[in-house]
Amino acid sequence: MKSQLPSPMDIAETHRSGRSIQMSFKPPLIRPVIMCGGSGTRLWPASREAYPKQFAPLLGSRSTFQETILRFAGDPAFGKPLIVTNKALRFMAERQLSEIGAEGEFLLEPVARDSGPAILAAALSIARSDPDALALVLAADHVVLDPAGFRHAAKSGAQAALAGEIVTFGIVPSHPATGYGYIAVGAPLDEAARRVERFVEKPDEARAQSYIAAGYLWNSGNFLFRPATVIAEYEAADAESVQAVKAAIDSATPDLGAPVLDEDRFTQARKISFDFAVMEKTRHAAVVTGNFGWSDIGGWEALWAISERDSENNRAEGEAIFVDSRSNYVSSERQLVAMLGVEDLVVVANRDAILVADKARAGEVKGIVETLRKAGRQEAVNHLRVHRPWGWYETLELMPHFQAKRIVVYPGKRLSLQKHAYRAEHWVVVKGTARVTIDDTITDLNANQSTYIPLGAVHRLENPGAENIEIVEVQTGTYFGEDDIIRIQDDFQRG
């Protein structure tokens, strides 16, 4: 049975009269829309362009992307999530879905155009597939410590969303934060939602204190709405962008079952955030107050703030010891970090990069990433461990005439059928059973067995089993760049 939706005339009359929204309705299906195309530069070096923070296990063993998906698992009020990301991150998202036994639909951006066109594309897509559903737009890199409280807030906002409001979720401030936008709250619309009087940009500390005293809320940047509402509001503000995104969907091409928006048409949409494109212009913004342990993890200081800490306010991820040290955050990938006589520091130790920063200035880390980009440093983009659709590899050693790699291939996956112009390879299997193609010969190799791939030989590595395989690869030659891969056939349609 379909929800009893109000007519456009009913909605218009409600807004004109200023009445509170009082409706009797069957709760609609809520489709989570997971936005996960960001790069997360403020959490460098743990978060990098090729492996951004939403996929990294920053708090516990699961990523924030996985926790966002699991926030709605088992609740029939919420439908299958629509995941909006780019082609490069799609396979990482699919892998993380499989790890938690979840499913999702994908909408792939050919290029980033900020959150405005991305959310518009999601609204247009859901309007076609589930016209009676509400869209719940969520950032994949936010933390919610009380998932049940968030689900309750989302359901509470459904009545206002059905009546034509674009509902955001305001957070009761715990301190005068200068890194968040604020919401001035107006008159009630129903039992849960209130009118948004205005949105306020990130303030200085004194102004933030005055906002809190006046009852303002933090703006969480999550939204609930009828897709038709957002399409209409976007069209009123920027009709050309709406037509461009519609055309990009109409001309989308399939990529292993997921639509990729047409790049020529999508880039005709104005690059703009959803806040600027719609929320700061609309007269139909509403807010539901939430207190569900929310953080956008905007930097290392924010991650420290929501973490469990010791008696001296120190937090360690990985191995660390603290001697006469207070209020520090340490994340160590492998090595022990010892802190002596220091306060308010952030230390992040990856294998290829170490960050040491004043915790109060940790929000400036994105400037370091920009400096690395300008210098052409790979540390701005990649970790030593590089993720691929079939698994991952990491460089163990790189010298002028050889390179050693550790390679892991997921069950049922295989690398492209390929050859190289500048290097030969030796493979040693250390775990699992590897199926190896070399020219016309196919061989299964078990742990402790090895093979040699001559320069120019057509070859492939495949995992036919039910567990990961792991090999050590030693390359010898004159050039070891990833562009020395001549692909002959590829399951993932890479060039």
C-alpha positions, 0 to 999 in steps of 0.5 A, spaced: 500 500 500 502 506 498 503 512 502 498 517 502 502 523 500 499 530 500 498 534 494 502 540 491 496 544 493 496 542 500 503 543 501 503 550 498 497 552 502 501 549 508 507 554 507 502 560 505 498 559 511 504 558 516 500 552 519 504 547 523 504 540 519 498 535 522 498 529 517 495 522 518 500 518 514 503 511 513 510 511 514 514 511 507 520 507 505 526 511 507 532 510 502 539 512 505 543 515 500 550 514 502 555 520 500 562 517 499 566 520 494 570 525 499 578 525 500 578 526 507 585 530 507 584 533 514 586 526 517 592 525 513 596 520 513 591 515 515 586 518 510 589 519 502 585 520 496 586 513 494 584 510 500 580 516 504 577 516 511 570 513 510 574 506 508 579 506 514 578 503 521 579 509 525 574 507 531 574 500 532 575 494 526 570 497 522 570 503 517 565 509 518 562 507 511 560 500 514 558 503 520 553 508 516 550 502 512 549 498 519 546 503 522 539 501 518 540 494 518 534 490 520 530 496 520 524 495 515 523 502 515 529 503 511 530 501 504 536 498 500 542 504 500 544 508 494 551 509 494 554 515 491 561 515 489 566 515 484 569 509 479 575 509 483 572 507 490 566 503 487 570 496 488 572 498 495 565 500 497 563 493 494 568 489 498 566 493 505 559 491 503 561 484 502 565 484 509 559 486 513 554 482 509 550 488 506 548 490 499 547 497 496 545 500 489 551 504 486 550 511 482 557 513 480 560 520 478 565 520 472 568 526 476 566 530 482 562 536 482 561 537 489 555 535 493 549 539 490 549 535 483 551 529 487 545 529 491 540 532 485 542 526 481 541 521 487 534 525 488 532 524 480 534 516 481 530 515 487 524 519 484 524 514 478 525 508 482 521 509 488 517 515 487 513 514 494 520 513 498 523 519 502 531 520 501 535 520 507 542 523 505 548 521 509 555 522 509 559 516 509 565 519 514 561 521 520 560 517 526 554 516 530 555 513 537 547 512 538 544 508 531 538 507 535 537 515 536 539 516 529 534 512 526 528 515 531 530 522 529 530 520 521 523 517 522 521 523 526 522 527 521 518 523 516 512 527 517 515 534 515 519 531 509 512 528 506 509 535 507 514 538 502 520 540 507 527 539 507 529 536 513 536 537 516 538 534 523 541 539 528 545 537 534 545 540 541 552 543 542 556 540 547 561 546 546 562 552 542 565 549 536 568 553 531 568 548 526 561 547 525 555 551 521 549 553 526 542 553 525 537 558 528 531 554 530 524 557 529 517 555 530 514 548 530 511 544 524 509 538 528 511 534 534 518 533 532 520 538 526 521 546 527 522 551 522 529 553 520 530 560 521 537 561 518 543 557 517 550 560 520 557 559 517 562 557 522 563 562 527 569 564 532 569 562 539 565 568 542 560 568 536 559 560 537 558 561 545 552 567 543 549 562 538 549 556 544 546 561 549 540 563 544 539 555 542 542 554 536 544 547 533 550 544 530 548 543 523 550 535 521 549 536 514 544 530 513 538 531 510 531 527 509 526 529 503 521 527 498 526 527 492 520 531 488 521 537 493 529 537 492 528 537 484 523 542 484 527 547 489 533 545 485 530 547 479 527 554 482 534 556 483 538 553 477 534 550 472 540 549 467 544 544 472 537 540 473 537 539 466 544 537 465 544 532 471 537 529 468 541 528 461 547 525 465 542 520 468 539 519 461 545 518 458 549 514 463 553 508 461 553 501 465 559 499 468 559 492 471 551 493 473 552 500 476 550 506 472 556 511 470 553 518 469 555 521 462 561 526 463 560 531 458 553 532 461 554 532 468 560 537 468 555 542 465 552 542 472 554 547 476 560 545 481 557 547 488 555 544 495 548 542 496 548 547 502 549 553 497 545 550 491 538 549 495 538 549 503 540 557 503 535 559 498 529 554 500 523 557 504 522 549 506 528 548 511 526 544 517 530 541 523 529 535 527 533 536 534 538 530 535 542 528 540 545 521 538 553 522 539 554 525 532 561 527 529 563 529 522 571 527 524 573 533 521 580 532 523 585 529 528 582 533 534 575 531 533 577 524 533 581 524 539 574 528 542 570 522 541 575 517 543 575 513 550 581 516 553 586 514 559 586 517 566 591 523 563 586 524 557 591 520 552 588 516 546 592 510 543 590 507 536 596 501 536 602 501 540 604 507 544 606 509 551 605 515 555 610 518 560 608 524 564 604 526 558 597 528 557 591 530 552 595 526 546 592 522 540 597 517 537 595 512 532 601 507 530 600 502 524 606 498 526 611 501 530 611 503 538 610 510 539 613 513 546 611 520 548 615 523 554 613 530 557 608 532 552 601 535 551 596 536 546 600 533 540 597 528 535 602 523 532 600 519 526 605 514 524 604 510 518 610 506 514 611 511 509 609 518 513 609 520 520 605 526 522 606 530 528 602 536 530 599 541 535 592 538 536 589 545 536 592 546 529 590 539 527 585 542 522 591 545 518 593 538 516 590 539 509 595 544 507 601 539 508 597 535 503 597 540 498 604 542 499 605 534 498 601 534 491 605 540 489 611 537 490 609 531 486 609 526 492 605 520 492 604 520 499 599 525 498 595 520 494 597 513 496 599 509 502 604 503 501 598 499 501 594 500 494 587 497 493 585 494 487 578 491 485 581 484 486 585 485 492 591 489 494 598 490 494 604 493 498 611 495 496 616 492 501 622 494 497 624 499 491 631 499 489 634 501 482 634 494 479 628 490 483 622 491 487 619 487 492 611 487 493 606 483 497 600 481 493 593 479 496 588 477 491 580 476 494 577 469 493 574 469 486 578 475 483 583 475 478 588 480 476 588 482 468 591 478 463 597 482 462 604 483 460 610 488 461 615 491 457 620 493 462 620 487 467 620 480 469 617 477 475 618 472 480 612 469 484 612 465 491 606 463 494 606 464 501 598 462 503 592 459 499 592 456 492 594 461 486 592 459 479 597 462 474 597 463 467 603 464 463 602 464 456 599 458 454 600 454 460 595 454 467 598 452 473 595 451 480 601 453 485 600 452 493 604 455 499 612 455 498 611 454 491 614 459 486 614 461 478 618 465 474 614 470 468 619 472 463 619 479 460 614 480 455 610 473 457 602 474 457 600 472 464 595 472 470 594 471 477 587 468 480 584 466 486 580 460 485 579 458 492 575 461 498 580 464 502 585 470 500 591 468 497 598 471 498 604 472 494 611 475 494 613 478 488 620 480 486 620 484 480 627 485 476 628 490 470 629 497 468 622 500 470 617 498 475 611 504 474 604 501 474 604 504 467 608 498 465 602 494 465 599 492 458 592 489 459 589 484 454 583 482 458 580 485 464 574 483 469 574 490 471 574 494 464 580 498 466 584 501 460 
